[in-house]
Amino acid sequence: MFKKIGVGFLMSVLLAGLSGCTGVPDKVKPIQGFELPRYLGEWYEIARFDHSFEEGLTEVTATYSMRDDGGVKVINRGYSKEAGTWDEAEGKAYFVESASTGHLKVSFFGPFYASYVIMELDKEDYQYALITGPDKDYLWILARTPSISKNVRAQLLEKATAAGYDVSKLIWVEHGQVDA
C-alpha cells in the first residue's frame, strides 16, 4: 500500500495483472445489497495479512470517496515507526459486477487491478467489514472505529475461517499511538 515496494512485489503485481486478478477466491461470495454511499468515508484497518506494501505500518486507515469518473478514490495511510513518517498511497476502484455487489477492482499501479471483495459487512450501520483480494493471501478487517467488540471479532474470524483463511496469520494493527 505504501513505500516498501520491492522488485519482487512489482513483478507479482505485473503477473497478477496479466492473469486477470479480479476474480473471487473459492468459498467466498461478495455481499449483495451493497450501498456505496454508505461505505464511503474513513475506515480503520483492524487486522490484515502481512504484505511488503504494509510492512511495519501502524495507525492504518483507508478513506473512500467518489471520483469524477464515477469510480472510487482510495487513500490508504499508515505510520512507519521505523522511519517516523506517515506513508500514503492513492488508488482507484470500480465495480466488477453491479453497484449492489460488493466486488470491486482496485489499482494503485497504473493499469493493473486486483479484486477488492467485501465478504462480510455490517449492512445495518456499515460499521465493520471483512475484505479479501483475488486469493486467500489477502485478508483485512476494517471498522469505522479503531477497535471492534469481541463479538464482532469472533463473528468475522469465524466467517474467514469457514471460507478457508488461516486467521492465525492476521496482524492486529495498533491505533492511537501516534498523533495524526
N, C-alpha and C positions, 0 to 999 in steps of 0.2 A: 504494500500500500504506500510505502513511503520512500526512504532513501537508500536502503541497503539492497540494491538490486544488482545481483551478480550476473555474469555471462550465462551461467547455468540456468538461472531463473528466466532470463530473457529468451534463451533457447527453448525452454519448456513452454513459455507463453507463445512463441512462434509456432512450435509444433502443435500446440493445442489449438491455436487459431486456424492452422491449416487443416486440422482434423475436425473442425466444427464443434466447438466446446459449448454449445448452447443446449445440450441435452439435459435430461434429468436422471439422477442416479437410480439404480434398482431399489425398489421398496419405498420410493419417495414419490409423493404426489403433491404438486403445488396446490396451495389453498385456493378455493373458489370463493366468489363473492368479495374479492379484494376491492378496496376503495382507495385509490392512490391519494386523493386529497387528505384523507385521514392519516396516511402513512408518512406524509411529508413532515419535515422538521428534524429535530435533533434526536439521535438515539445513542445510548452509551453501549459500548462493547462490554458485555459482562464476562464472556468467555469465548475462546477461539482455539482452533487447532493451530499449532505453531507453523509459521512460514517465514521465509527470509525477509519478505517485504514488510513484516510487522515485528521482526525480532527485537526483543528488548523494550518494546514500547508499552507504556502505561497511559492511563488517562485517555484511552482511545474513544473517539466519537465518530459517528457518521451522520452527516447532515444532508438531507434530501430536499431539493427544491425544483420547481419547474424550469425547463429550458424554453427558449423562444420557439424551438422547432417541435415542441410537444413531448420531448423526451424529459428525462430526469437528470438534473445536475447532482453529482455526488461529490461531497467533500469529506475525505477521511483525514482525521487529525489525531496525532498521538505524541506523547512526550518521551524522548530518549533520555533516561537518567544518565547513561554513559556519556553522551555528548552535552547534556544540559540544555538541549534545544527542543523546540517543537518541530515536528515534521508534518507536512501536509501534502496530500495528493488529490487532484481533481479528476473526476471521471464523468462518464455519461452513461445513461441506461435507457433501454427501450423495451417495450413489451415484446415477448416472443410470440405469444398467442393473443388472446383477447385482453383488454384492460381490466377484466374482472378475474383474471387468473394470475396468481402470484408467481409468475415466471418471467423474469426479465433477463436481458443480456446486458452486461456491463463492460465498459472498456476504460482502461487507464493508459493504454498503449496503442494509440492510433487506430488502425483498422481491426485490431484483434479483440474479440469479445469472448466472455465466458459467462456461463449461467449464474444467475442470482435467483435461487429458488426459495421461496418462503414456504416452508413445510409445516409451520405451526404459527399461529397468530392469535393474539387476544382480540377477537373480532368485535367484542363489545366495546372496549375502550382503547384498543390499539396501544397497549402498554408494554407488551413483550412480543418477541418474535424469535423463531428458530430458523436459521438460514443455512443453506448448503450451496455449494458450487456445482460444477459439472460432474463431480465424482465424490467419493467418500473421503477424499483427502482434505475436504474443506467443510468446516462447520463453525458457525457463530451463534451465540446467544446475544440478542440485543434487547435493550429496555429503555424506556423513557427516563428512568432514574438510574443512578449509579449502582443500585443493588436491587435484587429481587427477593421475594419471600422464599422460604424453604419449600413451601408447597408448589410454587411456580417452578422453582429449580427442579424439584423431583419430577414434575409433570414433563418438563422439557427434556430432561435426561432420559426418562422412560420412552418418550417418543423417538428420540435419537437412537437409543439402544435397540428398540423394536425395528428401526429401519436399517440396522446393521452398522452403526457407528460405534467406534471404541471410545466411549466418553471418558475413559481414564486418561486419554491424551489431551483433554482440554486444559488450557491455561486460563486461570481465573485472573482477570485484569484488575489491577489496582486503580482506584479512583480517589480523588480528594487529597492526594499527597502533594500536589503542585498547584500553585496559583496559575490560572489561565492567563 
